[in-house]
Amino acid sequence: MMINIFGRLAANGNLVNKSVILQNVNHLSGIIYRTAATQTIGHHPRNRRSNRHRDELFRKARANKTLKIELQDFEFDRKNYRNEITPEEMKERMKKIGISPMKSYMEKPTYISSTGVIMDQYVPVEGDGKASLISLTGTKQVTDKVKGKGKTMMSIRKIRKYEDEFDPKDWVDEAEEIYIKAHEALANNNEDELHKLVTEKCFPEMMYMTKRKTIRWKYIKAIEPPRVVHARHADIVSKSNMFGQLTVRFHSQQTLAIYDRFGRLIHGNENVVKDVLEYCVFEKHLSNLYGSWRIHGKIIPEWKPKNDNYGILTYRVVSDADNEDQEDGEEGTEVDNKMNEKEDDQKVTLYDRFGKVLGRS
């Protein structure tokens, strides 16, 4: 500060007495000292406890002195009785109470594990490759194979998007194993195992008329190696829900014998080996990570000769004595019914004003 003062004096060029300068300096230093902020005691917040002496142990008891009571809304009940409440008001009321509003419809989750049909069913040509290429039947067979080959390749390409290492030539071994296990489970009446090997569409078809019967089935050998002759794919509900179907041709030797509940042979023979040509459709839920190939159905061509002798059905023969007892029982029941009707006509029924039965006299 003194330097600035002397600097000003030098700049003005005026000579001033030293005593005047010292007085000015002392005056300025006194101003600086008086205006400087003095250090004060810091602010200490007051304790959470109020000035009133209250015991903290009885805080809950003091809070329970006042209770919130929600009175019944009679006006809302009157409007509800007159059906004048809008859905928005009802939803707001139930939300206030804490109850989720009821839906006007019952929605149930559904799971589609298999399709109910065979997609673009493969039609085996008459002769099954035995006809000559020069004949009309053989020419038609070659033409049909060329037409369906493009769709089959597209379906196999779609299946490979879900199974990277899928190869129809190698997969037929798995198909043959599934085919054998499914028929063995049917013969052993193992429904749990059969559900794993066949779809929900094929299960009732295989279990039809098998109750109280004994089935003896045996797979001898394959006459020709099984091969994939048809492939299709389709989506259900959404494009991400994809299903694939493969038709496999089986030409093998098998034995079959069916016995009724009394142990009598009604179809086939265990000692007779027959050549069987079948077209089985296998299906898989491709979008399901844990899906597996299962038998979906069998294709029976129209040109195949129909066999009406599917087995001899057994039944119980009713004797004459049973017929007489049955007729007597029917007459007795008719008489009892007539007596009961007469008694009901004589009785008088009393009802209250709400239509409730009070009693009969």
C-alpha positions in Angstrom: 0.0 0.0 0.0 2.8 2.4 0.8 4.5 1.7 -2.5 1.3 2.6 -4.3 1.1 5.9 -2.3 4.7 6.9 -3.0 4.2 5.9 -6.6 1.3 8.3 -6.9 3.3 11.1 -5.3 6.1 10.5 -7.7 3.8 10.5 -10.6 2.2 13.8 -9.6 5.5 15.3 -8.9 4.3 17.2 -5.8 6.4 17.3 -2.6 4.6 16.2 0.5 5.7 16.2 4.1 6.7 12.8 5.5 4.4 13.2 8.5 1.4 13.6 6.3 2.3 10.5 4.5 2.7 8.5 7.7 -0.7 9.6 8.9 -2.3 8.6 5.7 -0.7 5.2 6.0 -1.8 4.6 9.6 -5.3 5.6 8.7 -5.5 3.1 5.8 -4.1 0.3 7.8 -6.8 0.9 10.5 -9.5 0.7 7.9 -8.2 -2.6 6.5 -8.0 -4.1 10.0 -11.5 -3.1 11.0 -13.1 -4.3 7.7 -11.5 -7.8 7.8 -13.9 -10.8 8.6 -13.4 -12.2 12.0 -13.6 -16.0 12.6 -16.8 -17.1 14.4 -18.0 -20.3 16.0 -19.4 -22.8 13.5 -23.1 -23.7 13.4 -23.9 -26.9 15.1 -27.3 -28.4 14.2 -29.7 -29.1 17.0 -30.2 -32.7 18.0 -33.2 -34.6 16.4 -34.8 -34.8 19.8 -37.4 -32.1 20.2 -37.5 -29.7 23.1 -40.4 -31.7 24.6 -39.4 -34.6 26.7 -40.9 -37.7 25.0 -39.9 -41.3 25.4 -38.8 -42.7 22.0 -40.1 -46.2 23.1 -43.7 -45.0 22.9 -43.5 -43.5 19.4 -45.6 -46.3 17.8 -48.2 -46.0 20.6 -48.5 -42.3 19.9 -48.9 -42.9 16.2 -51.7 -45.4 16.7 -53.8 -42.9 18.6 -55.3 -41.8 15.3 -56.6 -44.4 12.8 -57.6 -43.8 9.2 -61.1 -45.3 8.6 -62.4 -45.6 5.1 -66.1 -45.2 5.1 -68.3 -47.1 2.7 -69.3 -45.3 -0.5 -73.0 -45.8 -0.6 -73.4 -43.7 -3.7 -71.1 -46.0 -5.6 -73.1 -49.0 -4.4 -76.4 -47.5 -5.5 -75.0 -46.7 -9.0 -73.6 -50.2 -9.2 -77.0 -51.7 -8.3 -78.6 -49.7 -11.1 -75.8 -50.7 -13.6 -74.7 -47.1 -14.1 -71.0 -47.7 -13.4 -68.8 -47.3 -16.4 -65.9 -49.7 -17.0 -63.4 -46.9 -16.3 -65.0 -46.1 -12.9 -65.1 -49.7 -11.9 -61.4 -50.1 -12.9 -60.5 -47.1 -10.9 -62.5 -48.3 -7.9 -60.9 -51.8 -7.9 -57.4 -50.3 -8.4 -58.0 -48.1 -5.3 -59.1 -51.1 -3.3 -56.1 -53.1 -4.5 -58.0 -55.8 -6.5 -57.0 -56.5 -10.1 -60.0 -56.1 -12.4 -61.6 -59.3 -13.7 -61.5 -60.0 -17.5 -64.6 -60.6 -19.4 -63.1 -63.6 -21.1 -61.1 -66.6 -20.0 -57.8 -66.8 -21.9 -56.0 -70.1 -21.7 -52.5 -70.8 -22.9 -52.1 -73.1 -25.8 -49.1 -75.1 -26.9 -48.9 -76.5 -30.4 -46.5 -79.4 -30.3 -47.5 -80.9 -33.7 -49.6 -80.3 -36.8 -52.9 -82.0 -37.3 -52.4 -82.9 -41.0 -49.8 -84.2 -43.4 -48.6 -81.3 -45.4 -48.8 -81.8 -49.2 -49.2 -85.6 -48.8 -46.8 -87.7 -50.9 -48.7 -89.9 -53.4 -46.8 -93.1 -54.2 -47.2 -94.1 -57.9 -48.7 -97.4 -58.8 -46.0 -100.0 -59.2 -43.5 -98.2 -56.9 -40.6 -98.2 -59.3 -41.3 -101.6 -60.8 -42.9 -100.2 -63.9 -40.9 -99.7 -67.1 -39.8 -96.2 -68.1 -41.3 -96.8 -71.5 -44.8 -97.4 -70.1 -47.2 -94.7 -69.2 -47.1 -95.5 -65.5 -43.3 -95.3 -65.5 -43.2 -92.0 -67.3 -45.7 -90.5 -64.9 -43.6 -91.7 -62.0 -40.5 -89.9 -63.3 -42.5 -86.7 -64.0 -43.9 -86.6 -60.5 -40.5 -87.1 -58.9 -39.1 -84.1 -60.9 -42.0 -81.9 -59.9 -41.7 -82.5 -56.2 -37.9 -82.5 -56.1 -37.6 -78.7 -55.9 -39.9 -78.4 -53.0 -38.2 -81.2 -51.2 -34.8 -79.6 -51.6 -36.1 -76.3 -50.3 -37.6 -78.0 -47.3 -34.4 -79.8 -46.5 -32.5 -76.5 -46.8 -34.9 -75.0 -44.3 -34.4 -77.9 -41.9 -30.7 -77.4 -42.1 -31.1 -73.9 -40.8 -32.3 -75.4 -37.5 -30.0 -78.5 -37.7 -26.6 -77.7 -39.2 -25.5 -81.2 -39.7 -28.7 -82.7 -41.0 -28.3 -85.2 -43.9 -31.2 -87.2 -45.1 -29.0 -90.2 -46.1 -27.6 -90.5 -42.5 -30.9 -89.5 -40.8 -32.8 -92.5 -42.2 -31.0 -94.8 -39.7 -32.5 -92.7 -36.8 -35.9 -92.9 -38.5 -35.6 -96.7 -38.7 -34.8 -96.9 -35.1 -37.8 -94.7 -34.2 -40.0 -96.9 -36.4 -39.0 -100.1 -34.6 -39.2 -98.6 -31.1 -42.7 -97.2 -31.7 -44.1 -100.5 -32.9 -42.4 -102.3 -30.0 -43.9 -99.9 -27.5 -47.3 -100.5 -29.1 -46.9 -104.2 -28.8 -45.9 -103.9 -25.1 -48.7 -101.4 -24.4 -46.2 -98.8 -23.2 -48.1 -95.6 -23.7 -45.5 -93.4 -22.0 -42.8 -94.5 -24.4 -45.2 -94.3 -27.3 -45.9 -90.6 -26.6 -42.2 -89.9 -27.0 -42.0 -91.6 -30.4 -45.3 -90.6 -32.1 -47.2 -87.3 -32.3 -50.5 -86.4 -30.8 -52.2 -87.0 -34.2 -50.7 -90.5 -34.6 -51.2 -91.8 -31.1 -55.0 -92.3 -31.2 -54.6 -93.9 -34.7 -52.1 -96.4 -33.4 -54.0 -97.2 -30.2 -57.4 -97.7 -32.0 -59.0 -101.1 -31.2 -55.9 -102.3 -29.1 -57.7 -102.5 -25.8 -57.8 -106.0 -24.2 -55.7 -107.4 -27.1 -52.3 -109.0 -27.2 -50.0 -107.9 -30.1 -46.9 -109.8 -31.1 -44.8 -107.8 -33.6 -41.3 -108.4 -34.7 -39.0 -106.6 -37.2 -37.0 -109.2 -39.2 -34.8 -107.2 -41.7 -34.9 -104.5 -44.3 -35.3 -105.6 -47.9 -34.3 -102.2 -49.2 -32.5 -99.4 -47.3 -35.0 -96.8 -46.1 -34.8 -93.5 -47.9 -36.4 -90.0 -47.8 -38.8 -89.5 -50.7 -40.6 -86.4 -49.6 -40.0 -83.3 -47.4 -42.1 -80.4 -46.5 -42.1 -77.5 -44.0 -44.7 -75.0 -42.8 -45.2 -72.4 -40.1 -48.2 -72.2 -37.7 -49.6 -69.0 -36.2 -46.3 -67.2 -36.7 -43.3 -67.5 -39.0 -41.1 -68.3 -36.1 -43.1 -71.4 -35.2 -41.8 -73.8 -37.9 -42.5 -77.5 -38.4 -40.8 -80.0 -40.7 -42.1 -83.3 -42.2 -40.2 -86.1 -43.9 -41.7 -89.1 -45.7 -39.6 -92.2 -45.5 -40.1 -95.3 -47.6 -39.7 -98.6 -45.6 -39.5 -101.9 -47.4 -38.9 -104.7 -44.8 -39.9 -108.1 -43.5 -42.1 -108.3 -40.4 -44.2 -110.7 -38.4 -47.5 -109.8 -36.8 -50.0 -111.7 -34.6 -53.0 -110.3 -32.7 -54.8 -112.2 -30.0 -58.1 -111.3 -28.3 -58.7 -111.2 -24.5 -59.3 -114.9 -24.4 -56.0 -115.8 -26.1 -57.4 -116.7 -29.5 -55.7 -115.7 -32.7 -57.8 -113.1 -34.6 -55.2 -111.7 -37.1 -51.8 -112.7 -38.5 -49.4 -115.3 -37.5 -46.2 -115.2 -35.5 -44.4 -117.8 -37.7 -45.3 -116.2 -41.1 -42.9 -113.5 -42.4 -44.4 -111.0 -44.8 -42.9 -108.3 -46.9 -44.3 -104.9 -45.9 -44.0 -101.6 -47.9 -44.9 -98.5 -45.9 -44.5 -94.8 -46.3 -44.2 -93.2 -42.8 -44.3 -89.4 -42.2 -42.0 -88.1 -39.5 -42.5 -84.7 -38.0 -40.4 -82.3 -35.8 -41.1 -79.0 -34.2 -38.1 -77.2 -35.6 -38.5 -74.1 -33.6 -38.4 -76.1 -30.4 -34.8 -76.4 -29.1 -35.7 -79.7 -27.5 -37.8 -81.0 -30.3 -37.4 -84.5 -31.7 -38.5 -86.5 -34.8 -41.6 -88.5 -34.2 -43.9 -90.6 -36.4 -46.8 -88.4 -37.6 -48.7 -90.9 -39.7 -48.7 -93.4 -42.5 -49.6 -92.9 -46.2 -51.8 -95.6 -47.7 -52.1 -95.2 -51.5 -55.4 -95.4 -53.2 -54.2 -98.1 -55.6 -53.3 -100.5 -52.8 -55.9 -103.4 -52.6 -58.1 -103.1 -49.6 -58.3 -105.9 -47.1 -61.7 -106.2 -45.4 -60.5 -109.1 -43.2 -59.0 -107.0 -40.4 -59.6 -109.7 -37.8 -62.4 -111.7 -36.1 -64.1 -109.7 -33.4 -65.3 -111.7 -30.4 -68.3 -111.0 -28.3 -70.3 -112.6 -25.5 -73.3 -114.8 -26.5 -76.4 -114.1 -24.4 -78.2 -117.3 -23.4 -82.0 -117.8 -23.1 -81.9 -117.7 -19.3 -80.2 -114.3 -19.4 -82.8 -113.0 -21.9 -85.6 -114.1 -19.6 -84.0 -112.4 -16.5 -83.4 -109.2 -18.6 -87.1 -109.1 -19.7 -88.3 -109.7 -16.2 -86.1 -106.9 -14.9 -87.3 -104.5 -17.6 -91.0 -105.3 -16.7 -90.3 -104.7 -13.0 -88.6 -101.3 -13.7 -91.5 -100.2 -15.8 -94.0 -101.0 -13.0 -91.9 -99.2 -10.5 -91.7 -96.1 -12.7 -95.5 -96.0 -13.2 -96.0 -96.3 -9.4 -93.6 -93.5 -8.7 -95.3 -91.2 -11.3 -98.7 -91.8 -9.7 -97.3 -90.9 -6.3 -95.7 -87.7 -7.6 -99.0 -86.6 -9.2 -100.8 -87.0 -5.9 -98.3 -84.9 -4.0 -98.6 -81.1 -3.7 -95.5 -79.0 -3.9 -95.3 -75.7 -1.9 -93.1 -72.8 -3.2 -92.2 -69.5 -1.6 -92.3 -66.1 -3.4 -88.8 -66.7 -4.8 -89.7 -70.0 -6.4 -87.8 -72.1 -3.8 -89.4 -75.5 -2.9 -90.6 -75.5 0.7 -91.9 -79.0 0.9 -94.3 -81.5 -0.5 -97.5 -82.9 1.1 
